């Protein structure tokens, strides 16, 4: 599996769910659209990459509250293990990018349209954390391993 860290738009948020043994998880779709220059030098939207992201453990409960406070919209910064899988839809072969997140944060609204480096809304930590924070320092990190795809 490949590691990925990216910022994308939160598109479909499915809410907080619990497994049969009571462990929390959240999942959402996120979209990232590339901006490219056309032949005239103007910036235009390129292709869109879609991610299916899942975060397991207690961190998912805290993130659920933040997403609910933002109305289920905004930009997310996530890092985790990405895998691809092929599936068929209406006779057409497609590919899905699935991410089991280690860390997820919300990008503050004042940084969503600027050229500033995005930062999580709250410190994200686990697996060493972002910004050099010690492991388990708080935030939306995921100390648990999710299922392998």
C-alpha positions as CSV (number, residue, x, y, z in Angstrom):
1,X,0.0,0.0,0.0
2,X,1.1,3.5,-0.7
3,X,1.2,6.4,1.8
4,X,-0.6,9.6,0.9
5,X,-1.0,13.0,2.4
6,X,-3.3,15.5,0.6
7,X,-5.8,18.2,1.0
8,X,-9.2,17.8,-0.7
9,X,-12.8,19.0,-0.5
10,X,-15.1,17.1,1.8
11,X,-17.9,15.9,-0.4
12,X,-20.1,13.1,1.0
13,X,-19.9,12.7,4.8
14,X,-21.6,9.6,6.0
15,X,-21.5,10.4,9.8
16,X,-20.2,8.5,12.8
17,X,-20.9,4.7,12.7
18,X,-20.1,1.9,15.2
19,X,-18.9,-1.6,14.5
20,X,-20.7,-4.6,16.1
21,X,-18.1,-4.5,18.9
22,X,-18.8,-0.8,19.5
23,X,-15.7,0.7,17.9
24,X,-16.3,4.1,16.2
25,X,-15.4,5.0,12.6
26,X,-16.2,7.7,10.1
27,X,-16.0,7.7,6.4
28,X,-16.3,10.3,3.7
29,X,-15.6,11.0,0.1
30,X,-13.2,13.7,-0.8
31,X,-12.4,15.3,-4.2
32,X,-9.3,17.0,-5.4
33,X,-9.4,18.9,-8.7
34,X,-6.1,19.7,-10.5
35,X,-5.6,23.2,-11.9
36,X,-3.7,23.2,-15.2
37,X,-2.8,25.8,-17.8
38,X,-4.4,25.5,-21.2
39,X,-2.7,26.4,-24.4
40,X,-3.5,30.1,-24.0
41,X,-1.9,30.2,-20.5
42,X,-5.2,30.4,-18.6
43,X,-5.8,28.3,-15.5
44,X,-8.6,25.7,-16.0
45,X,-9.9,22.8,-13.9
46,X,-8.3,19.5,-14.9
47,X,-9.4,16.1,-13.8
48,X,-10.9,15.3,-10.4
49,X,-9.5,12.6,-8.1
50,X,-11.9,11.0,-5.7
51,X,-10.9,9.4,-2.4
52,X,-13.0,7.2,-0.1
53,X,-11.5,7.9,3.4
54,X,-12.1,6.0,6.6
55,X,-10.8,7.0,10.1
56,X,-11.1,4.4,12.9
57,X,-11.1,4.8,16.7
58,X,-11.8,7.6,19.3
59,X,-10.3,10.2,17.0
60,X,-13.3,9.7,14.7
61,X,-15.7,10.9,17.4
62,X,-13.9,14.2,17.8
63,X,-13.7,14.7,14.1
64,X,-17.4,13.9,13.7
65,X,-18.2,16.9,16.0
66,X,-15.9,19.3,14.0
67,X,-17.4,18.2,10.7
68,X,-20.9,18.6,12.1
69,X,-20.1,22.1,13.3
70,X,-19.0,23.0,9.7
71,X,-22.2,21.7,8.2
72,X,-20.5,18.7,6.7
73,X,-18.5,20.9,4.3
74,X,-15.0,22.2,3.9
75,X,-11.5,21.1,3.1
76,X,-9.8,18.2,4.9
77,X,-6.2,17.3,5.2
78,X,-5.6,13.6,5.6
79,X,-2.8,11.2,5.7
80,X,-2.9,7.4,5.5
81,X,-2.5,4.2,3.6
82,X,-4.0,4.3,0.1
83,X,-5.0,1.3,-1.9
84,X,-6.8,0.9,-5.3
85,X,-9.4,-1.5,-6.2
86,X,-11.3,-2.1,-9.5
87,X,-15.0,-2.5,-9.7
88,X,-17.6,-2.6,-12.4
89,X,-20.5,-0.1,-12.7
90,X,-23.1,-0.4,-15.4
91,X,-20.7,-2.6,-17.4
92,X,-17.9,0.0,-17.2
93,X,-14.7,-0.8,-15.3
94,X,-13.7,1.8,-12.8
95,X,-11.1,2.2,-10.1
96,X,-11.5,3.4,-6.5
97,X,-8.9,5.0,-4.3
98,X,-9.5,4.0,-0.7
99,X,-7.6,5.6,2.2
100,X,-7.4,4.2,5.8
101,X,-6.5,7.4,7.5
102,X,-3.9,7.8,10.2
103,X,-4.6,11.5,10.7
104,X,-7.4,13.8,9.5
105,X,-7.8,17.5,10.1
106,X,-10.0,20.3,8.9
107,X,-8.4,23.2,7.0
108,X,-9.3,26.5,8.6
109,X,-11.7,28.5,6.5
110,X,-9.3,31.5,6.3
111,X,-6.7,29.3,4.6
112,X,-9.0,27.5,2.1
113,X,-8.8,30.0,-0.7
114,X,-5.4,31.5,-0.1
115,X,-1.9,30.3,-1.1
116,X,-0.9,29.7,2.5
117,X,0.2,26.2,3.6
118,X,-2.9,24.4,4.9
119,X,-2.8,23.4,8.6
120,X,-5.2,21.2,10.5
121,X,-7.8,23.1,12.5
122,X,-6.5,21.4,15.6
123,X,-3.2,19.6,16.2
124,X,-3.2,16.2,14.5
125,X,-1.1,13.6,16.0
126,X,-0.3,9.9,15.7
127,X,2.4,8.1,13.9
128,X,4.6,11.0,15.0
129,X,2.0,13.8,14.3
130,X,2.2,16.7,12.0
131,X,4.4,19.6,12.8
132,X,6.8,17.6,15.0
133,X,4.3,17.0,17.8
134,X,4.8,14.0,19.9
135,X,2.7,10.9,19.3
136,X,-0.7,10.9,21.0
137,X,-0.4,14.7,21.7
138,X,-4.1,15.2,20.8
139,X,-5.9,16.0,17.6
140,X,-7.4,13.6,15.2
141,X,-4.8,10.9,14.8
142,X,-5.7,7.3,14.7
143,X,-3.8,5.0,17.0
144,X,-5.6,2.0,15.7
145,X,-5.1,0.0,12.5
146,X,-8.0,-0.3,10.2
147,X,-8.7,-3.3,8.0
148,X,-6.5,-4.0,5.1
149,X,-8.2,-3.7,1.7
